[in-house]
Amino acid sequence: MLKLIAMGNVLMKDDGIGIFIAKAMEEELKVKGVEVIYGETDFGYCISKVNDFDTVIILDAASYGKSPGEISMIPLNQYTSEYSGYTQHSYNLLDILKLYYPNLEGDILAVEVKEITFGFGLTQELQKKKKDIIKEVQHYLDLLQEERRAQVERK
């Protein structure tokens, strides 16, 4: 099953972009058979909703020094942790997914932010680009679903 996991903290301005975008797309995604999971900052909940044969798309905020609203796509199998040692409190969602589901297929859609600070709502820069971000995420998901259908037909 195709699952979109929206991550972020809506009380930290642009950090909540994944949540805001998923909420705007939720009804259309449900019609298309995509399960939307609001992980926010609770990766344990997210893990409980994932199965071995799912395709997982993680929608989250990023700060890579790009233009606000620009989306970076990173395959899950290319993710590497920056941590060299772990305690039970230093894991993140991607580390846990890799640990429990090493063959899980999917991608990270990381939306470049303008500002992460205390406050509810997106910055003007991301608010202005919200419709474009939604279109780009939807286009990506549509292509992914077409690819998955083609794989099933080939079998």
N, C-alpha and C positions, 0 to 999 in steps of 0.2 A: 504494500500500500504506500502511496505517496503521502508524506507527512511534512507539513511546514511548521517548524518550531520557531516561534517568535520570542526573542530574548530582549532584555533591556529593562531599565528602570524608568518609568514614566515620570518619576519625581526628580529626575536628573536631566531635564531638558532633552537634548538630542539623543541621549542614551536610550530613550524610549522609542526611537524611530521604527524598530522592528515591530513593536506592539501596535503603534499607530497605523502602520502600513497593513499589517495583517487584519486589523479590525475593519479597515476600509475595504478589504478584499474578501472578507470572510464568507459572505453569502454566495458570491460567485464561485469561490473555491469549493464550497460544500457541494454546489450543483455539479461541479466537475469531478467530484469524488476525491478531493484533497482534504485530508484531515488537518485542521488547524489546532495547534497546541500552543497555549500561552504559557510559556515557561517563565517569563519575566526574569527573576533572578533565582528561581528554584530549579536547579538542574536535576535534583533528585526526582522531582515530579516528571520532568521530561524523560528521564531514563525509564521510568515506570510505564511510559506510553509507547516505547520503541520495541520492535520485534526484529528478529534476525533478518527477515526478508523484506523489510521496509526500505524505501528510498527516502532519505531524510534531507530536507533543505532547512538550514538554519539561517534565519533572517535576523541580523543583529547590527549594531552600530560598530563603526571602526574609526580609527584615527591613524591613517597612513600618510597624511600630508597631502592628500589629493583635494580636489574641489568638493565642497559640501554637496552631498546628493549623489556623487559618483559611486557606482557600485563595483566592488571587486568580487570576483567569483573564484573561490578556492575549493578545489575538490577535497572532500574529507580525507581521502587516502594520502593527500599531500601535506596535511596538517602535522606539524611537529611542535611539541611543547617547548616553551622557553625555560621551563623549570628543570633544574638538575637534581633536586631532591624533593621529596614529597612528605607531607603530613596529611592527616585526614582533612585538613582545612585548606590545602593549597591546590587541590584538584579543581578543574573547571569542567563544564559540560563536554567539551571536546576531548579532554583527557579520559573521562569516564566512558564516553562512547567508544573511543579507540580501545580501551581496556576490555570492555564487556562485549563489544561488537566489532572486532578487528576487520571484518569483511563487509561492513555496512557501506552501502552505496549512498552517495549524495554529495551535496556541496554546501559551502557557506556562502551566503550572499551578504556581504559586508557593506553597509551604507556609510559613506564618509560623513562625519559630523562636522558641525561648526563649533559647537560648544557643549561641554558636559559640566554642568554646575547645578546647584540646587534650584529647582523651579519646575513648574508643571507646564507642559506644552513645548512645541518645537520652536527653534529660533526662526526668524523670518526667512532666512536663507533656505532652510529645509521646508518650511511651510509652503513657500513659493514653488518648490520643486516636487512637492508631494505627488501631484498627479503624474508627473513624468516618471517618478520612482515607481509608482504603482504600475504604470504601463510597462516599464522595463521588467519588473518582477513577473508580471502576468505573461509577458512574451516569453520569458525564460521558462516559466512553468508549462506553458503551452507546448513549447518545443520539447521539453522533457517528457511530457505525456505522449506526444507523437512518437518520440524515440522509443519509449516503453511499449507502445502499441505495436510498432514495427518489429520489435524484438519478439513479442509474443506471437505475431503472425509468422515469423521465420521459423519458429519451433514447431 
